């Protein structure tokens, strides 16, 4: 029973941390363009830099 007094608050803190991380990722534009990074690997760019 004593472990529940430890595990329940820890799980709530973990849920809040995950929700905050997801909210931050959505607000900062992490999921704005999901296609271009995957396609840029496949594109052949022969320009000299």
GIFEN-V941488 format. One record per pair of residues at least 12 apart in sequence whose C-alpha atoms are under 6 Angstrom apart, sorted by the first residue. I is the first residue (numbers start at 0). J is the second residue. If there is no record, write none. Layout:
I;J + I;J
//
This chain:
none
//
